[in-house]
């Protein structure tokens, strides 16, 4: 992994991401600070996290005596993340954070995820909870945010239950009033880092039912603090997974556990979305980290591995073989596009918070909402696809554990599932961003000038209900293609090699994505 | 896994595969025999192999005291395969086989690979070696074929070396004459089941250099018998792989090992191709087995798992959700297309051997050579893609080891690498089938009437050298699309449900593949 190269590419890309200069002008950041932050992040990733990433997969998290035991090195990495101020990098200064942009946090985190994606889920959840509690926790929970930033406390997000996955309206975990507080009873599953000893207290940000109002209206959001050895929260099991072995995916039982209401009763899901949106961006960042690392490995291998050429002469580096060169260009093109897309979304999230005028904030928020399902899905696909293609460059070697690519592919497979499956993102994009609220689309079309896409989106909006879901997947691809077209020129300004790669590898792909969307629409109600 | 359903689909598909009725008319097989064979194969797969498949991944092969120890149950499964006559199913009766068609063997083997693909590599190599030795072994090696069929001996194929993977011309292992025989010295890697105790003797079918003639002209083919405890062949290590854990992938050292020449000196690679071609078909069959199993699991899960629907009513099976229904149709369509394609190729291989007239044999052989790289690649892609998509249907559950889908995805990742990477298949298809020898293309176009594809192929043949490799990948897809169009109607005759699936899911995809190929050609020399 070429850490210096990754830092350089990210710094250059930030500089040309629309809105970044605006953030600089607003005093949120400057290029020198960004460079120093990425340099420090790269050092942490290379020196501290990369060894942890390797141990993480081999050892995995396990359960002993009813508690999770994490792989070697997680404790040291957690301390280093906290001491370096990384958990609070983009949290407000008034609650103990560094107050830097989400975009810079994303750039730093992609380096961490290139090294140790399973470990990264722990500080990632603490940071997201910090944002949630800074926004909705109020006075009663004010002590939590600095404690999360300093690593003295950890956090999780608890939504799913055995009978309620994507269908959150069926959540059955109940919260009942108990004096000034609440008590929560029920079972939650798929809880990343639901138990561990990185910190003595874990705050579970948990959705529970507080009324019999159907669907999501009866749901409220709670903070359930858990300490090992205390009653109320117990570990049922951890999942045996394909990858992310170092990240314990817990099933937890809450048995009258003490809880504090976060924000307003009955507004649980809406409030939690502040955290969910950040975790969706984080999924894109994880995809970026995995893609960056895999592309680097494939490029370095192809320069070193010698095969073929004139039989009478020594073999040549396989990077010079036309088909390998083509594969390397694809890897790099997809990785750089994802970098551009992730930073784009992150900067819009920053502007939606920091712009002085309401109109500018509203426009940035609408564009961010529009881009979110595209970037989450593209990040999930690219994070899987680039390691997959990198394995092919290495051939048989790539299929062995001598190289981390097979681990990356296993780690990446979940990205299209958690934080809302690709199918959920497609529904979000089609139903909410193209039909119900077209503000983000309007902003996007105005900024991107993607006329073909605007036409398609209109057709989807006008399509009968039955055809709409069928078209969603295809339109997401077309949407992504339009975003890509918008990004490609920018990359040219930063990184001539990558731009050349994009110019060669991608144009016909854009046309095909649009053709696919068109064909799906023309085919009429495929789904019924 | 719905074993009865898989048998029924395969039997029906064989019946409508072009050439199958011709094979019946030639007395090679009849539908009753085929039904009985598939029924027995399904029982073996369900009762004996499925439990072995599970143990295979968990335990994996390991090395103890310099030798491979196989997972629990492999010995019993090997004995059952041999006793049931499965290793020799399509080997000639005069050497102890059952003399049935390759196509029926493929149909049976896909059931075995649905259950235990890692184990299946052992009987698969014995069978392929049986074909090689029946064709080129001569009198001196005549005892080998019945011994392979009865399971008393096993076999491997030894080609790759540390410095010679796809680039076989750089093979450095040397064979020198020693009295009437030969002795072989060198190192071979990526040897599936290179060491085990399923049989007391393993015959290594090995390419070695017998002259300094450059490239592949100096290579000859040998049979190197190895017995545990005897000098000459030793195990260096087994690879730690992403999947196929039960299949020991060995690095072997040959140190003056006794060897017998197979066939003619200097014709090693050409002769070995009889075995390699069967192992490429076998890769397509493995892909089919994995796809069949994964599609079945996803369909069954989606009928049972309940989520969503009217919040006031009980949740509904997710198979009824439009986006899940779309995913299931994709799974099934891809699986059935692969089944049709694998059987198509296998029947042509049969006709190339069995047709009474030379002209008919020649035509079948040309078509088989044309289809081989397409089916190998499509099998590798589909065998990976269907488990990948099936995981998405199961969501978080699919990412856990509670279901075999993640194991299937890991097992499948190597299909695009071994037996010639997809890149090698693309070169084979473009250089050999579209440019150097267009006979298979002519047969295909005459039979399939795929005019669009014929035009494309002509353009590739006429394209400058620099553009040809760039177009190969796209043209393979277009070739596949054309084959698919040809197959789709046939499926309608067999399996109305699958045909409906194909009708809905695939037409626009064909158009896109053709468009992609066209775009690649229009883009000119992308690779330089």
HADDOCK unambig.tbl for C-alpha pairs under 7 A between the chains (distance, minus, plus):
assign (segid A and resid 167 and name CA) (segid B and resid 307 and name CA) 6.27 0.50 0.50
assign (segid A and resid 167 and name CA) (segid B and resid 308 and name CA) 5.42 0.50 0.50
assign (segid A and resid 169 and name CA) (segid B and resid 311 and name CA) 6.94 0.50 0.50
assign (segid A and resid 214 and name CA) (segid B and resid 311 and name CA) 6.51 0.50 0.50
assign (segid A and resid 214 and name CA) (segid B and resid 312 and name CA) 6.83 0.50 0.50
assign (segid A and resid 215 and name CA) (segid B and resid 311 and name CA) 5.71 0.50 0.50
assign (segid A and resid 239 and name CA) (segid B and resid 400 and name CA) 6.57 0.50 0.50
assign (segid A and resid 240 and name CA) (segid B and resid 400 and name CA) 5.53 0.50 0.50
assign (segid A and resid 240 and name CA) (segid B and resid 401 and name CA) 5.57 0.50 0.50
assign (segid A and resid 241 and name CA) (segid B and resid 399 and name CA) 5.77 0.50 0.50
assign (segid A and resid 241 and name CA) (segid B and resid 400 and name CA) 4.12 0.50 0.50
assign (segid A and resid 241 and name CA) (segid B and resid 401 and name CA) 5.63 0.50 0.50
assign (segid A and resid 242 and name CA) (segid B and resid 399 and name CA) 5.67 0.50 0.50
assign (segid A and resid 242 and name CA) (segid B and resid 400 and name CA) 5.80 0.50 0.50
assign (segid A and resid 242 and name CA) (segid B and resid 401 and name CA) 6.59 0.50 0.50
assign (segid A and resid 242 and name CA) (segid B and resid 406 and name CA) 5.98 0.50 0.50
assign (segid A and resid 307 and name CA) (segid B and resid 167 and name CA) 6.26 0.50 0.50
assign (segid A and resid 308 and name CA) (segid B and resid 167 and name CA) 5.44 0.50 0.50
assign (segid A and resid 311 and name CA) (segid B and resid 169 and name CA) 6.94 0.50 0.50
assign (segid A and resid 311 and name CA) (segid B and resid 214 and name CA) 6.50 0.50 0.50
assign (segid A and resid 311 and name CA) (segid B and resid 215 and name CA) 5.71 0.50 0.50
assign (segid A and resid 312 and name CA) (segid B and resid 214 and name CA) 6.83 0.50 0.50
assign (segid A and resid 322 and name CA) (segid B and resid 469 and name CA) 6.99 0.50 0.50
assign (segid A and resid 322 and name CA) (segid B and resid 527 and name CA) 5.90 0.50 0.50
assign (segid A and resid 322 and name CA) (segid B and resid 528 and name CA) 6.73 0.50 0.50
assign (segid A and resid 323 and name CA) (segid B and resid 423 and name CA) 6.83 0.50 0.50
assign (segid A and resid 323 and name CA) (segid B and resid 469 and name CA) 6.64 0.50 0.50
assign (segid A and resid 326 and name CA) (segid B and resid 527 and name CA) 6.69 0.50 0.50
assign (segid A and resid 392 and name CA) (segid B and resid 417 and name CA) 6.87 0.50 0.50
assign (segid A and resid 395 and name CA) (segid B and resid 417 and name CA) 5.73 0.50 0.50
assign (segid A and resid 396 and name CA) (segid B and resid 417 and name CA) 6.33 0.50 0.50
assign (segid A and resid 399 and name CA) (segid B and resid 241 and name CA) 5.78 0.50 0.50
assign (segid A and resid 399 and name CA) (segid B and resid 242 and name CA) 5.67 0.50 0.50
assign (segid A and resid 399 and name CA) (segid B and resid 414 and name CA) 6.53 0.50 0.50
assign (segid A and resid 400 and name CA) (segid B and resid 239 and name CA) 6.59 0.50 0.50
assign (segid A and resid 400 and name CA) (segid B and resid 240 and name CA) 5.53 0.50 0.50
assign (segid A and resid 400 and name CA) (segid B and resid 241 and name CA) 4.13 0.50 0.50
assign (segid A and resid 400 and name CA) (segid B and resid 242 and name CA) 5.80 0.50 0.50
assign (segid A and resid 401 and name CA) (segid B and resid 240 and name CA) 5.60 0.50 0.50
assign (segid A and resid 401 and name CA) (segid B and resid 241 and name CA) 5.65 0.50 0.50
assign (segid A and resid 401 and name CA) (segid B and resid 242 and name CA) 6.59 0.50 0.50
assign (segid A and resid 406 and name CA) (segid B and resid 242 and name CA) 5.99 0.50 0.50
assign (segid A and resid 414 and name CA) (segid B and resid 399 and name CA) 6.53 0.50 0.50
assign (segid A and resid 417 and name CA) (segid B and resid 392 and name CA) 6.86 0.50 0.50
assign (segid A and resid 417 and name CA) (segid B and resid 395 and name CA) 5.72 0.50 0.50
assign (segid A and resid 417 and name CA) (segid B and resid 396 and name CA) 6.32 0.50 0.50
assign (segid A and resid 423 and name CA) (segid B and resid 323 and name CA) 6.84 0.50 0.50
assign (segid A and resid 469 and name CA) (segid B and resid 322 and name CA) 6.94 0.50 0.50
assign (segid A and resid 469 and name CA) (segid B and resid 323 and name CA) 6.67 0.50 0.50
assign (segid A and resid 504 and name CA) (segid B and resid 526 and name CA) 6.38 0.50 0.50
assign (segid A and resid 508 and name CA) (segid B and resid 519 and name CA) 5.90 0.50 0.50
assign (segid A and resid 512 and name CA) (segid B and resid 512 and name CA) 6.80 0.50 0.50
assign (segid A and resid 512 and name CA) (segid B and resid 516 and name CA) 6.97 0.50 0.50
assign (segid A and resid 519 and name CA) (segid B and resid 508 and name CA) 5.96 0.50 0.50
assign (segid A and resid 526 and name CA) (segid B and resid 504 and name CA) 6.48 0.50 0.50
assign (segid A and resid 527 and name CA) (segid B and resid 322 and name CA) 5.82 0.50 0.50
assign (segid A and resid 527 and name CA) (segid B and resid 326 and name CA) 6.82 0.50 0.50
assign (segid A and resid 528 and name CA) (segid B and resid 322 and name CA) 6.77 0.50 0.50
